Amino acid sequence: MSGRDRLREYRGKRDFGRTREPEGRPGGAAEEPRFVVQIHDASTLHFDFRLQVGDVLKSWSIPKGPSGDPQDRRLAVPTEDHPLEYEEFEGVIPAGEYGGGAVIVWDHGTYEPLSHDRKGQPVGFEESLESGHARFRLKGSKLRGEYALTRFRGGKDGDREEAWLLVKAGGGAHGHGTLDPRRARSVTSGRTLAQVAADGGSSSG
């Protein structure tokens, strides 16, 4: 499926004459796929967790944000695919636009797919997401180590809203548990949500 097809929903929700969000262009495969975690002060304050799969960023909204504590099970609700350039987006989405509010890049980096089948054979990452369970190792500035995304509700044939859990996999706790999003700082600019909102502009890392 082409990047343009996969971004149809994303583009349909936005007026690029008003928002500085990237419109998106076809992207090539990187040596290592990328990930980004953005904090988004929209109608509800939440974290957006995005993993590069092919030429788009597969995206989930995580109300409490990712955790480095394996005991924490974080609700992750799928949202529309985003363009690869969205990894660098930081700024203010205008009021009245879809997702209006301030956005900061809390963490970004690369990840290593780790999904296997029951026989221990590697499984393609997109295939593992389609089957409802994907394991991967994050290599970010703040998030490091193995994580797993598991679908527990909905899906292709389900009539309920799809929902997943993001969990730190294996090992002891590393780093943070529940984050305070209003005190968090951007990994690219060092700004908080309040500072980005006050600036009113965007900055790409």
N, C-alpha and C positions, 0 to 999 in steps of 0.2 A: 504494500500500500504506500502511496507517495506521501511525502511530507505535507503537501498541500491538502490532500484528503484528510490526513490525521489532524490537521490544525483547523479544519472547517468550523468546529464548534467554538474553538478559542477565538477565531477571527469574528465569528458571527455575534459574539457577546460584546465586542469592543468597537468604539469609534476612534480610529487611529488619528483622526484630526484633532482629538482632544487629549487622549492619553499618550504618554511617552513610552508606554510598553512596546516592546519590539513586535513588529508584524510577523516576523518569521520568514526564514528562507531555507531551502533545502540544505542540509548539513551532511558532511561526510562522517564516516565512522572514525573515532579517535582510537589511539592505541589502547587507552584505558577509558572506559565510560565515566562520565562525570556525574556528580550529584550536587545538589544545593538545598539548603534549608533556609527559608525566608520567614521572617516574622511579619505578619500582616494585620494591621489595625483597621479592619473593615467593620462591617456591622457587628461582628463578633471578633474579638482578638484571638488569633490562632497562629499556628505554625504551618507553613507549606513545605512538604517534603517531596523532592523531585529527583528521580533517577533517570539518567539518559538510557533510553532503549531505542536503538537505531538512530533515527534522525529527529526524535522528539524527546521531551522530558515527560515521563509518566509521573502523575502528580496525585498527592493525597493531602487532605487537610487534617492536621493533628491538633486538636484543641489544647492539649497540655504540652505538646512538643515531645521530641524524642528524649529518651532517658538512657543514662549509662548504667542504670541499676537493673540487673536481670529480673528482679522481682516486679518491676513496673510493666504493665501491659497497656500500651497506649492505643486508644481508638484512632483509626486512620480511615477517613472517608474519601474515596476516589473523586477527583475532579477531572476536568478536561485536560487533554494533552497540551503541553506548552512548547514553544519553540526553544531550541538550544540556547539562543541568545538570552533567554529569560534568566539564565544563571547569573547574569551581571546586572539585572534590573534592581535598582534601588531608587526610591523617590516617592512621590505622592501621586496616586491615581485620583483624578478630579472627582469631587462630589457629584453624584448623579450618574457617574459611570459605573459599570459592573466592577464590584470590589473596591469602590472608592475608599481611600485612606492611605496611610503611610506604610511603606514596605522597606525593611532592611535585609541585607544578606547576612544572616547569622553565622552560617558556616558553608563552606564548599570545598570540593576536592574531587578525588577519583574513588571508584569502588571496584572491587573484584567479585564477579559472580561466583557463587559457591554451590549452586543447586545441583543435586544428584538425584537419580532415581533410586528405587528400592534395592537395586543391584549395585549401587555405588558408582554408576556410570554418569558422567557429566550430562546435564540437561541445559539446553539453551535458555537464557534468562527470560526471554519473552514467553517461551513455552511454560516455564515454571510459574510465571505470573498468571498465565491463562489457567493453569491447573490449580491455582489458589495457594501456593506456598513457594516462597523464594527466599533463599539465604544468600548473604553477601557480606563482604568485609569493607567497611568504610575507612577511607584514608583522608580525613579532613583535618582542619586546624583544631577543631573541638571534638568532633565525633570520630572515634577510632575503634576498630574491632568489629567482631561479627554481629550481625543483626539478622532478624527474620521478619518477613511480612507474611501473614497468614489470613486468608479470607475466612470469615466465620459466618457471614450472612450474605444472601443474594448471589449474584453472579449472572452468567449468560442466561440461564433458564429460570432464574429466580424472579418472583414478582415483588420482592421486598428490596428496599434500598441496599446496595452493596456496601459492606463494611469489612474492614480488615483490622488486624492488630499488628503493631510494630513492637518488637521485643528485642532487647539486647540478648544475644545468644552466647551461652557458655561463659566460663571464667567468672571471676569476682566482679564486683561493681567497679566501674571505671568512670571517674569524673563525677558529673552532676546527676541529681535525680530530677525533681520538678524545678523548672526554670522560672525566674521572674522576667517575663518578656519586656516589661517596661524599663527594667534596668539593664537589659542585654544590649550589647554593642555590636555594631556591624563589623564583620571580619575584613571588609574592604575599606571602609571609611572611618571606623571607630565611633560612628554616631549612634545615638539612641533613636527610638521611634519619635520621641518628642523633638529631638534636634532636626530630624529629617522633615517632620511636619512643619516646624518653624522655618526651615530653609525653603520649603516648598518646591524644591527642585529635585533633580535626579543626579545620581553619580554612578558611573559604571566602574567596576573594579578593574 
